[in-house]
């Protein structure tokens, strides 16, 4: 569970940052989400390195096709 929680933390921060940078959330919403993530991090005693934080990414394939059955 610890590795999964570290992964979640990195993903949460990536998603929050993406939404903030691209204007999908207001600065106030960003702060509220950030504080909520930090509260979850503290409650679950999770810490990750900067390298771990920056290791997570979105994967997008513009040529992806639905699998045929």
C-alpha positions in Angstrom: 0.0 0.0 0.0 2.9 2.4 0.7 4.1 2.3 -2.9 0.6 2.7 -4.2 0.1 5.8 -1.9 3.3 7.3 -3.1 2.1 6.8 -6.7 -1.2 8.4 -5.8 0.5 11.4 -4.2 2.6 12.0 -7.3 -0.5 11.6 -9.6 -2.6 13.9 -7.4 0.1 16.6 -7.6 0.5 16.2 -11.4 -3.3 16.5 -11.9 -3.7 19.5 -9.6 -0.8 21.2 -11.4 -2.1 20.5 -14.8 -5.5 21.8 -14.0 -4.0 24.9 -12.4 -1.6 25.7 -15.2 -4.2 25.3 -17.9 -6.8 27.5 -16.1 -9.3 24.8 -15.3 -9.3 25.7 -11.6 -9.0 29.0 -9.8 -6.0 29.9 -7.6 -8.4 29.5 -4.6 -9.4 26.0 -5.8 -5.8 25.1 -6.4 -4.9 26.1 -2.8 -7.9 24.1 -1.4 -7.0 21.0 -3.4 -3.3 21.4 -2.4 -4.2 21.6 1.3 -6.5 18.6 1.0 -3.7 16.6 -0.7 -1.3 17.6 2.0 -3.8 16.6 4.7 -4.1 13.2 3.1 -0.3 12.9 2.8 0.1 13.7 6.5 -2.7 11.4 7.6 -1.1 8.5 5.7 2.5 9.5 6.6 3.6 9.5 3.0 6.7 11.2 1.7 8.2 11.1 -1.8 11.4 12.5 -3.3 11.4 15.2 -5.9 12.6 12.6 -8.4 9.6 10.4 -7.6 7.3 13.4 -7.9 8.6 14.2 -11.4 8.7 10.6 -12.5 4.9 10.4 -13.0 3.4 11.4 -16.4 0.3 11.3 -18.5 0.3 8.9 -21.4 -1.6 9.9 -24.6 -1.6 8.1 -27.9 -3.4 10.1 -30.7 -3.4 7.0 -32.8 -5.1 4.8 -30.2 -7.9 2.6 -31.4 -10.6 0.7 -29.6 -9.9 -2.9 -29.3 -12.0 -5.1 -31.5 -13.6 -8.2 -30.0 
